[in-house]
Amino acid sequence: VQIADRPGDPLVVLNRSYGGVSFSFTRFTQLFDGLGERLLADTDALVPEGAVLAEVTGGPVTSNLNLHARLTPYE
């Protein structure tokens, strides 16, 4: 992440992102009733104070093989 200190117009640039906490198995969440919702709730307990978990789509690891329910509060 790069942060530009521009008065009145701050800018944050995300240079690269990678699969996170649930990336390796999210495509299988539809096989188990309620798993997506449980993962979303349980992942919230892992977030450090002041941090925000968000799913960033696109980038170097993009595939329609990983379609899944929402697993982070932000996208």
C-alpha positions as CSV (number, residue, x, y, z in Angstrom):
1,V,0.0,0.0,0.0
2,Q,1.2,3.5,-0.8
3,I,-0.3,6.5,0.9
4,A,-0.1,10.0,-0.7
5,D,-0.5,12.9,1.7
6,R,-2.6,15.3,-0.3
7,P,-4.3,18.0,1.7
8,G,-8.1,17.6,1.3
9,D,-7.7,14.7,-1.1
10,P,-5.8,11.8,0.5
11,L,-4.9,8.8,-1.8
12,V,-4.3,5.2,-1.0
13,V,-3.0,2.9,-3.7
14,L,-3.1,-0.9,-3.4
15,N,-0.2,-2.2,-5.4
16,R,-1.0,-6.0,-5.2
17,S,-3.4,-8.3,-3.4
18,Y,-3.4,-12.0,-2.9
19,G,-5.9,-14.6,-1.8
20,G,-6.5,-14.4,2.0
21,V,-7.9,-16.3,4.9
22,S,-10.5,-18.4,3.0
23,F,-9.3,-18.3,-0.6
24,S,-8.2,-21.9,-0.8
25,F,-11.6,-23.4,-0.1
26,T,-14.2,-20.7,-0.7
27,R,-15.4,-22.4,-4.0
28,F,-16.7,-25.3,-1.9
29,T,-18.8,-23.3,0.6
30,Q,-22.0,-24.0,-1.3
31,L,-21.7,-27.7,-0.5
32,F,-22.4,-27.0,3.2
33,D,-25.6,-25.3,4.3
34,G,-24.8,-22.0,6.1
35,L,-21.0,-22.3,5.8
36,G,-20.6,-19.0,4.1
37,E,-22.5,-17.2,6.8
38,R,-20.5,-19.0,9.5
39,L,-17.2,-18.1,7.9
40,L,-18.2,-14.5,7.6
41,A,-19.1,-14.4,11.3
42,D,-16.0,-16.3,12.5
43,T,-13.6,-14.3,10.4
44,D,-14.8,-11.2,12.1
45,A,-13.2,-12.5,15.3
46,L,-9.8,-12.6,13.6
47,V,-9.7,-9.0,12.5
48,P,-7.3,-6.9,14.6
49,E,-8.7,-3.7,16.1
50,G,-8.9,-0.9,13.5
51,A,-8.4,-3.3,10.5
52,V,-10.9,-3.9,7.8
53,L,-11.2,-7.1,5.8
54,A,-12.4,-6.7,2.3
55,E,-12.5,-9.0,-0.7
56,V,-10.7,-7.4,-3.6
57,T,-11.8,-9.0,-6.9
58,G,-9.5,-9.1,-9.9
59,G,-5.7,-9.1,-9.8
60,P,-3.3,-12.0,-10.5
61,V,-5.5,-14.7,-8.9
62,T,-8.8,-14.2,-10.6
63,S,-11.0,-17.1,-11.7
64,N,-14.7,-17.8,-12.0
65,L,-13.9,-21.2,-10.3
66,N,-14.0,-19.3,-7.0
67,L,-17.5,-18.0,-7.1
68,H,-18.8,-18.0,-3.5
69,A,-21.1,-16.2,-1.0
70,R,-19.9,-13.0,0.7
71,L,-17.2,-13.9,3.2
72,T,-16.1,-10.4,4.2
73,P,-18.2,-7.4,5.2
74,Y,-16.7,-5.3,2.4
75,E,-16.0,-6.0,-1.3
